[in-house]
Amino acid sequence: MILIKYQYLLLYITLLLNCYIINTRSQKINNSKPVKQSKTQSKFNNDNDINDIQKIKEYNNTRGNIKLDVGKKNNINENKIVFKSKNNLIKYQDDEEKNYMKIQYYNKTNVVYIDDNDYINVSSVPDNVNTRLYDHLNNNEKVMYDIIFSASKNETPIIDTNMIVYNVYSLDDYLNELEVSAERVFTTLIFENPELWWLGNYEMYIYTTDVLYEYNINIKLIPESSIFYDYTIDDIMIINQSIENITLDIMNQIASLNIKTPYAILRYIHDYLITNIVYTLDEKRRHIRTLYGALAQNKCVCEGYSEAFQYIAQQYGINTLIARSITHEWNFVELNNKWYIVDVTFDDPGSELKTDYFLIGTKHRFKSGTYSDEKSHILVYSAYSDKKVINYPEIESNDYIPSSEELNEINSIDRSNLIFGNIIFK
């Protein structure tokens, strides 16, 4: 009897201790947690980013499965922000910021130069390099991507998204993971979807909820730092319609010429952009770095060329990616299960249409050296920073060799009416 009473007493004490621990932990999270702020950099800003994040994921998985879902605003404590983060696109950074980043990046002992073995895959990335960047995201990142993509692709775009994350037992560790994951998600969105031209700078807020270990993630897709901050939803929709109309016109031109092979389609898009666009570096023009600037205003810089090229090529199911350096943007294109380089901007000298950068490999030689020697083509692996958050596909070292069918199709085009601007399609 004494033993039984002792066991009951021990059980009672244990229950009291557990209740105290849970209550203390809840108070720490919901009441006394200071707001953590972040800008474009986090403490995971080195060569071990991927390894560090993997360790955090493994730690969190031992504490329970963290899950992400569409947010429900009925249980959010909107006055209790535990985390703020903001990120700005490289392409919208000023010259001073870009120059500073170049100095830091090029002086790294581990700087990544373009070479045959430059395009490496981390262990978590599938061996199949012919997949989308999306396929390299983890499950939670895919959920976040899908929520933002669906909101942005909506006929009436949504620019303020909410989602719920739960089973977060270690908040600090999760927030460090979330910063890198968000940068990876937005980089993937931007490198794969040029039609979402207003996406770029973003702000992320984490709120507590009335449920333990559950938080609300609010992401502002057009924050005050965006150059499109004063745009209304109607403005976005009007511009989107203009892009669609012009793209359809170009596709009708291609159809009327009976151009069918991907090679000839890409060549036509390449030549069309060069002959219709005037390279214009005027920071007063908001769209010099979007496909709208390229297609509708016909004035842009490298981002406009590459994103317009990508978008039109995608309408034909041709796998095309944005390639990014600190100061430049171009494309990687997949043909016959192999990846090649296209740089429409560098093929636009102003007076004569060139194809020096059309479907070339990394060993392509110019008078000044090879593609791999050019600093303007030293890749960064994020749209926001020098962190490695994505991996590019392996690029062929040799140029693409068109088949006789592809060459015949190019040569059979009636060029008599194909005058774009002051340059003849040839």
C-alpha positions in Angstrom: 0.0 0.0 0.0 2.8 2.4 0.8 4.5 1.6 -2.5 1.3 2.3 -4.4 0.8 5.7 -2.6 4.4 6.5 -3.4 3.8 5.8 -7.1 0.7 8.0 -7.1 2.6 10.8 -5.4 5.5 10.5 -8.0 3.0 10.5 -10.9 1.3 13.7 -9.5 4.6 15.5 -9.1 5.6 14.5 -12.6 2.3 15.9 -14.0 2.8 19.2 -12.2 6.3 19.6 -13.6 5.1 18.9 -17.1 2.3 21.5 -16.8 4.8 24.0 -15.5 7.2 23.4 -18.4 4.5 23.6 -21.0 3.1 26.8 -19.5 6.6 28.4 -19.2 7.4 27.5 -22.8 4.1 28.9 -24.0 4.7 32.2 -22.2 8.2 32.4 -23.6 6.9 32.1 -27.2 3.7 34.1 -26.9 4.6 36.8 -24.5 8.2 37.5 -24.0 9.7 36.7 -27.4 11.4 39.8 -28.9 10.9 40.7 -32.5 13.7 39.3 -34.6 14.6 41.5 -37.6 16.5 40.6 -40.8 17.4 42.3 -44.0 18.9 40.6 -47.0 21.6 38.6 -45.1 21.3 36.0 -42.4 23.9 34.2 -40.3 23.8 31.4 -42.9 25.8 33.4 -45.5 28.8 31.2 -46.3 29.8 28.0 -48.2 28.0 25.9 -45.6 24.6 27.3 -46.1 23.1 24.1 -47.5 24.7 21.9 -44.8 23.5 24.2 -42.0 20.0 24.3 -43.3 20.0 20.5 -43.7 21.1 20.2 -40.0 18.3 22.5 -38.9 15.8 20.4 -40.9 17.0 17.2 -39.3 16.8 18.8 -35.8 13.3 20.0 -36.4 12.2 16.6 -37.8 13.3 15.0 -34.6 11.0 17.3 -32.7 8.0 16.8 -35.0 7.1 17.4 -38.6 6.9 21.1 -39.5 4.1 21.6 -41.9 2.9 24.6 -44.0 -0.6 25.3 -45.1 -2.8 28.1 -46.3 -3.3 30.6 -43.6 -6.5 31.1 -41.6 -6.7 34.6 -40.2 -9.2 33.9 -37.5 -6.6 32.9 -34.9 -3.7 35.3 -35.6 -2.4 37.5 -32.8 -1.7 40.4 -35.2 -0.1 42.5 -32.5 2.5 39.9 -31.7 5.1 39.9 -34.5 8.1 37.6 -33.7 10.0 38.1 -36.9 10.5 40.6 -39.8 12.5 40.0 -42.9 12.9 41.9 -46.2 14.8 41.1 -49.4 15.7 43.2 -52.4 16.4 41.8 -55.9 19.9 42.2 -57.2 18.6 43.6 -60.5 17.1 46.6 -58.7 20.1 47.3 -56.5 21.9 50.5 -57.3 25.5 50.6 -58.7 27.0 51.1 -55.3 25.4 48.0 -53.9 26.3 45.9 -56.9 29.9 47.1 -56.9 30.2 46.2 -53.2 28.7 42.8 -53.9 31.1 42.3 -56.8 34.1 43.1 -54.6 33.0 40.7 -51.9 32.0 38.0 -54.4 35.1 38.1 -56.6 37.5 38.3 -53.7 36.1 35.1 -52.1 38.5 32.3 -51.9 35.8 30.1 -53.2 34.5 32.3 -56.0 32.7 30.2 -58.6 34.0 30.8 -62.1 32.3 29.5 -65.2 33.9 26.2 -66.2 32.9 22.8 -67.3 32.4 21.6 -63.7 30.8 24.9 -62.5 27.3 23.6 -62.4 27.3 21.3 -59.4 24.4 19.5 -57.9 24.0 19.1 -54.1 23.0 15.7 -52.8 19.4 16.8 -52.3 19.0 17.7 -55.9 17.8 14.9 -58.3 20.3 13.5 -60.7 18.0 14.4 -63.6 19.2 17.9 -64.6 16.4 18.3 -67.1 13.9 19.2 -64.3 12.5 22.6 -63.3 14.1 24.5 -60.4 10.8 23.9 -58.7 11.5 20.2 -58.6 14.5 20.9 -56.4 12.4 22.6 -53.6 11.5 20.6 -50.5 7.9 20.0 -49.6 7.4 23.1 -47.5 9.1 25.2 -50.1 6.8 23.8 -52.8 3.7 24.7 -50.7 5.0 28.2 -50.3 5.8 28.5 -54.0 2.3 27.2 -54.9 0.5 29.6 -52.7 2.5 32.6 -54.0 2.3 31.4 -57.6 -1.5 30.8 -57.5 -2.0 34.2 -55.9 0.1 35.9 -58.5 -1.4 34.0 -61.5 -4.9 34.7 -60.4 -6.9 36.7 -62.9 -7.0 39.4 -60.3 -3.5 39.1 -58.7 -3.3 38.9 -54.9 -0.3 40.8 -53.5 -0.6 40.0 -49.8 -0.5 36.3 -48.9 -0.9 34.4 -45.6 0.0 30.8 -44.6 0.1 28.8 -41.4 3.1 26.8 -40.2 2.7 24.4 -37.3 4.7 21.9 -35.2 7.5 24.6 -34.9 9.2 23.5 -31.6 12.4 25.5 -32.1 11.4 28.9 -33.4 14.9 30.4 -33.8 16.1 27.4 -35.8 12.9 27.5 -38.0 13.3 31.2 -38.7 16.9 30.7 -39.9 15.7 27.9 -42.2 12.7 30.0 -43.3 14.9 32.9 -44.5 16.9 30.7 -46.8 13.8 28.8 -47.9 12.0 32.0 -48.8 15.0 33.3 -50.8 15.1 29.9 -52.7 11.3 30.0 -53.3 11.4 33.6 -54.6 14.5 33.0 -56.7 12.8 30.0 -58.3 9.6 32.0 -58.9 11.5 34.8 -60.6 13.9 32.7 -62.6 11.1 30.5 -64.0 8.2 33.0 -64.4 9.1 36.3 -66.1 5.4 37.1 -66.6 5.2 37.7 -62.8 7.2 40.9 -63.5 6.0 42.7 -60.3 7.5 40.1 -58.0 10.9 40.9 -56.6 11.4 42.7 -53.4 9.3 41.1 -50.6 8.7 41.5 -46.9 7.8 38.7 -44.6 6.2 38.9 -41.1 5.8 36.1 -38.6 2.9 36.4 -36.1 2.0 34.2 -33.2 -1.4 32.5 -33.1 -3.5 31.2 -30.3 -2.2 27.7 -30.9 1.1 26.5 -29.4 3.9 26.0 -31.9 1.8 27.5 -34.7 2.6 30.7 -36.5 1.2 32.8 -39.3 3.5 33.8 -42.2 2.4 37.0 -44.0 4.3 37.9 -47.2 3.9 41.3 -48.9 4.6 40.8 -52.6 4.7 44.5 -53.4 6.2 46.2 -50.3 7.1 49.8 -50.1 10.7 49.1 -51.3 9.2 47.9 -54.7 9.4 50.2 -57.7 5.8 49.1 -58.4 4.5 49.9 -54.9 2.0 52.5 -56.2 0.6 50.2 -58.9 -3.0 49.1 -58.4 -4.3 45.6 -59.2 -5.9 47.2 -62.3 -2.5 48.5 -63.4 -1.0 45.1 -63.2 -3.9 43.5 -65.1 -3.7 46.1 -67.9 0.0 45.5 -68.3 -0.5 41.7 -68.3 -3.1 42.0 -71.0 -0.7 44.0 -73.1 2.1 41.4 -72.7 -0.3 38.7 -73.7 -1.5 40.5 -76.8 2.0 41.2 -78.1 3.1 37.7 -77.4 0.1 36.3 -79.3 1.0 38.6 -82.3 4.6 37.2 -82.3 3.3 33.7 -82.2 0.9 34.4 -85.1 3.9 35.7 -87.1 5.8 32.5 -86.4 2.7 30.4 -87.4 2.3 32.3 -90.6 5.8 31.5 -91.6 5.2 27.8 -90.9 8.2 27.8 -88.4 7.9 24.6 -86.4 11.3 23.4 -85.1 12.3 24.7 -81.6 15.7 25.8 -83.1 14.0 28.0 -85.7 11.4 29.3 -83.2 14.2 30.3 -80.8 16.1 32.0 -83.7 13.0 34.0 -84.7 12.4 35.1 -81.1 16.1 36.1 -80.8 16.1 38.1 -84.0 12.7 39.7 -83.3 13.8 41.1 -79.9 17.1 42.4 -81.2 15.5 44.2 -84.1 12.6 45.7 -82.1 14.4 46.7 -78.9 16.5 49.7 -78.3 18.9 49.1 -75.5 18.0 51.8 -73.0 19.6 52.4 -69.6 17.3 55.0 -68.1 16.5 54.5 -64.4 13.5 56.8 -64.7 11.8 54.1 -66.8 10.3 51.5 -64.4 10.1 48.7 -66.9 13.6 48.6 -68.4 14.2 45.4 -66.4 10.9 43.6 -67.3 9.5 41.8 -70.3 6.9 44.6 -70.6 9.7 47.1 -71.2 11.0 44.8 -74.0 7.7 43.9 -75.7 5.5 46.9 -75.2 7.9 49.8 -74.8 10.7 48.4 -76.8 13.2 50.0 -74.5 15.0 47.9 -71.8 18.3 46.5 -70.6 19.5 42.9 -70.3 16.8 41.7 -68.0 14.1 42.8 -70.4 15.7 41.0 -73.3 16.2 37.7 -71.3 12.8 37.7 -69.7 10.9 38.4 -72.9 12.9 35.7 -74.7 12.2 33.2 -71.9 8.5 34.0 -71.8 7.9 33.6 -75.5 10.0 30.4 -75.7 8.0 29.0 -72.8 4.8 29.3 -74.8 6.2 26.6 -77.1 7.1 24.3 -74.2 10.8 25.1 -74.6 12.5 24.8 -71.2 14.2 28.2 -70.6 15.8 29.6 -67.5 17.1 33.0 -66.3 20.9 33.0 -65.8 22.1 35.7 -63.4 25.4 37.4 -62.6 25.7 40.4 -60.3 25.5 42.9 -63.2 24.0 40.9 -66.1 21.1 38.5 -67.1 20.8 36.0 -69.9 19.3 32.6 -70.6 19.9 28.9 -70.5 17.9 26.9 -73.0 17.3 23.2 -73.2 17.3 21.5 -76.7 17.3 17.8 -77.2 17.9 17.1 -73.5 21.0 19.4 -73.4 21.4 22.9 -72.1 22.9 25.8 -74.0 23.6 29.5 -73.6 21.6 32.3 -75.2 22.5 36.0 -74.6 20.2 38.2 -76.7 21.6 41.4 -75.2 25.2 40.6 -76.2 23.9 39.8 -79.8 22.5 43.3 -80.1 25.3 45.6 -81.0 23.0 48.3 -82.3 23.5 48.1 -86.1 24.0 44.5 -87.1 22.2 41.4 -85.9 24.6 38.8 -84.6 24.3 35.2 -83.4 27.5 35.0 -81.5 25.7 34.1 -78.3 22.9 32.0 -79.8 22.8 28.4 -78.4 26.5 28.3 -77.6 28.5 26.2 -75.1 30.9 27.2 -72.3 33.9 26.7 -74.5 32.7 28.9 -77.3 35.6 31.2 -78.3 35.5 34.9 -79.0 38.4 37.2 -80.0 38.8 38.1 -76.3 38.7 34.5 -75.1 36.0 32.0 -74.2 32.5 32.5 -72.7 33.9 31.0 -69.5 36.5 33.8 -69.2 33.9 36.6 -69.1 33.3 38.2 -65.7 29.9 39.4 -66.8 28.8 35.7 -67.0 30.1 34.6 -63.6 26.9 33.1 -62.1 25.3 34.0 -58.8 23.0 31.4 -57.4 20.3 33.6 -56.0 18.2 36.5 -57.3 19.0 38.4 -54.1 22.5 37.7 -52.7 25.7 35.7 -53.0 24.2 32.7 -51.2 23.8 29.5 -53.1 20.1 28.8 -52.9 19.7 27.1 -56.3 21.7 25.1 -58.8 21.7 25.5 -62.5 21.6 22.6 -65.0 24.8 21.4 -66.5 25.6 23.4 -69.6 27.2 21.8 -72.7 30.8 22.8 -73.4 30.2 22.8 -77.2 27.8 24.8 -79.3 24.5 23.4 -80.5 24.8 22.0 -84.0 21.5 22.4 -85.9 20.3 19.6 -88.0 19.8 19.8 -91.8 16.1 20.0 -91.2 16.5 23.0 -88.8 18.9 24.8 -91.2 16.5 24.2 -94.2 13.7 25.6 -92.2 15.6 28.8 -91.5 16.8 29.1 -95.1 13.3 28.5 -96.5 11.8 31.5 -94.7 10.6 34.2 -97.1 12.5 37.2 -95.8 11.1 39.7 -98.2 8.6 41.1 -95.6 10.6 40.4 -92.5 12.0 43.8 -91.8 12.1 44.7 -88.1 13.1 48.2 -87.3 16.1 48.9 -89.5 17.4 45.4 -89.6 16.5 42.6 -92.0 15.9 39.1 -90.6 18.6 36.8 -92.0 
